Amino acid sequence: MMMKKIVIMAIGLLFFCCSVTAYQVNIDAPDTLAVGKPLVVTGTTTFGIGTPIDVVLYRQLTTATEVQRKIAYIQSDKSFKAVFDTTGLKKGTYKVEVPTNGLGDSFTMRVVNLVDRSEDLFLSSSATQPYTGKIFIAGEIKGDENSGVQIEVADTESNVIFGPRYVNTNYQGSFSLEVPITKPGDYMISFTDGRGYVGERTITSVGDSVTIGAPTTSPTAPRVVSAHTKASQDNPAYFGIKGGYGVVVLSTSSSSDWVIEYVDDRGIIQTVNNQGDQKPESVTLTGKGKPMYVKIYPYKSTVNSEVFLYASNASSVAVNAGPPAPFAASIPQPPPETQAPVFPALSCVAVGIVWALYRYP
């Protein structure tokens, strides 16, 4: 009888161990981000669809101090996403974390280094200018000698009235341009270069908008070419970009939350998904006259719609029939055939042992 009890207890433990499934949560975030840019945290989990998950941003000093907390909900593809506003945060080391209580081998924390490049930007034009139907923007960006800077101008209602467009810089990194406006007010100017977001400045136009007519000319914009096709997670869109020397800006349409993958100068595939479904995704590359390739697909697995790719300072953009070489190697191959699960077999063995012990004591 004692032997029977021991065997039955062992079988019970076998069933218990096989039936308990540890939940998994894994998150991802950029290693480095400029202050002022949105911090996008994505993740996957085995939790059920619709389950709320806390995602917390901490400042890392001698101890961790909570800065912001977001609630993300599990999507149909078992993914989740949280976006943190970094405007006004101090540069330094932060971490994003999903607080958990022992979720096995889950990866629930990422370290993010916030960098502040505002000191790299010097604006020589006046912060207050009389209304003349335009504002004058001039300055210098450290490290952008003989390169370019992307400039975007928005009014106080966040309506973009200019750009984003690239303006060339000279051997000192200096730039200048005039942007047409139709009324006095505050105008927020954001600057982005090949290394990412630099900072934002405000120019205020003061005066009477009634007696001065609207401008009739605008600065010359770089050549923009485009192509479009349908894209989904199962069938992503591949584009080839030809030509382009210096700064090349690639941007999507804003019809969905698009994800862009591109190959950097080291041959490593990088992923960009910062804007959600309200603004287009954008990537800044350094053109060297060689073909460039990108892969675009929606963040949500339920989306299958048309995506446009716009390329500034390039000669052409075309849709590729299939994945080009840089991406073909990254496509996962079908998994090899696996053996039948061990659990049903163990169950059968356990039942046989119990029957034999009772049948032949």
Summary of the structure (lengths in Angstrom):
residues: 361
radius of gyration: 27.7
end to end distance: 8.2
largest distance: 108.4
contacts: 1043
relative contact order: 0.12
helix: 12%
strand: 47%
